[in-house]
Amino acid sequence: MITDGSEPKITSLEHERLIRRGDEAAKSRAKHFGEMRMLIYTMVRGLAAAKRMYANNQAFDGWLRNSEFWEINPADRAALIELCEYPLHELLQFLGKTSLIEPYQILDALKRKGQI
């Protein structure tokens, strides 16, 4: 254990291993974020279908409360529901170009662009 605040000595081999692991993590992060954006698209499509199937607000609310969507934080859930009003093909294009991964951030960006 180091008590004088200095960094532990590591070998060149250890540096290389840490660099490789860091690079792999960066690659995984990018892939994960892309997957998150596709999940948002899939969730919006599912919510849009539910809104069509449960046309009145009371029926939709009842369905929503018993769905997995209810476990999503309220701000993101509200954003996902509002994103249902956006043309899906344009949403997919936007998701392919953005680095945003939170539904409320995506909705806000689309609003700022005047697209919603």
C-alpha positions in Angstrom: 0.0 0.0 0.0 1.3 3.4 -0.9 1.0 6.0 1.8 3.1 8.9 0.4 0.6 9.8 -2.4 2.9 8.7 -5.2 1.7 6.6 -8.1 2.6 2.9 -8.0 5.3 1.8 -10.4 3.9 -0.2 -13.3 5.7 -2.0 -16.1 5.5 -1.2 -19.8 3.6 -4.4 -20.3 1.0 -3.3 -17.7 0.8 0.1 -19.5 0.1 -1.7 -22.8 -2.5 -3.9 -21.2 -4.3 -0.9 -19.6 -4.2 1.0 -23.0 -5.7 -2.0 -24.8 -8.5 -2.3 -22.1 -9.2 1.4 -22.3 -9.4 1.2 -26.1 -11.8 -1.8 -25.9 -13.9 0.1 -23.4 -14.1 3.1 -25.7 -15.2 0.8 -28.6 -17.8 -0.9 -26.3 -19.1 2.5 -25.2 -19.7 3.6 -28.8 -21.5 0.3 -29.6 -23.6 0.5 -26.4 -24.7 4.1 -27.2 -25.7 3.0 -30.7 -27.7 0.2 -29.3 -29.3 2.6 -26.8 -30.5 4.8 -29.6 -32.0 1.8 -31.5 -33.8 0.8 -28.3 -35.3 4.3 -28.1 -36.5 3.9 -31.7 -38.0 0.5 -30.8 -39.7 1.9 -27.7 -41.2 4.8 -29.6 -42.6 2.4 -32.2 -44.1 0.2 -29.4 -45.6 3.2 -27.7 -47.0 4.5 -31.0 -48.7 1.1 -31.6 -50.1 1.1 -28.0 -51.5 4.6 -28.5 -53.3 3.4 -31.6 -54.5 0.2 -29.9 -55.6 2.0 -26.7 -57.1 5.1 -28.4 -58.6 6.9 -25.4 -56.4 8.4 -22.8 -57.8 6.3 -19.9 -57.2 3.0 -21.8 -53.7 4.0 -22.8 -52.9 5.1 -19.2 -54.1 1.8 -17.8 -52.0 -0.1 -20.3 -49.0 2.1 -19.6 -49.2 1.6 -15.8 -49.0 -2.2 -16.3 -46.2 -2.2 -18.9 -42.4 -2.1 -18.6 -42.6 1.5 -19.7 -43.9 2.4 -16.3 -40.4 1.5 -14.9 -38.7 4.2 -17.0 -38.2 7.6 -15.2 -41.2 9.9 -15.8 -39.2 12.5 -17.8 -37.9 9.9 -20.2 -41.3 8.2 -20.4 -43.0 11.5 -21.3 -40.4 12.2 -23.9 -40.8 8.8 -25.5 -44.6 9.3 -25.6 -44.1 12.7 -27.2 -41.6 11.3 -29.7 -44.5 9.1 -31.0 -45.8 12.2 -32.7 -42.6 12.6 -34.7 -42.4 10.8 -38.2 -40.6 7.6 -37.5 -38.3 7.6 -40.5 -37.1 11.1 -39.6 -36.6 10.1 -36.0 -34.5 7.1 -37.2 -32.4 9.5 -39.3 -31.9 11.8 -36.4 -30.9 9.0 -34.1 -28.3 7.8 -36.6 -26.6 11.2 -36.5 -26.8 12.2 -32.9 -24.7 11.2 -29.9 -27.6 11.8 -27.5 -29.0 8.7 -25.7 -31.6 10.1 -23.3 -35.1 10.4 -24.7 -35.7 13.8 -23.1 -32.5 15.1 -24.6 -33.4 13.8 -28.0 -36.9 15.4 -27.8 -35.3 18.7 -26.6 -32.9 18.7 -29.5 -35.6 18.0 -32.0 -37.7 20.8 -30.5 -34.8 23.2 -30.8 -34.3 22.3 -34.4 -38.0 23.1 -34.9 -38.7 19.6 -36.0 -41.4 18.9 -33.4 
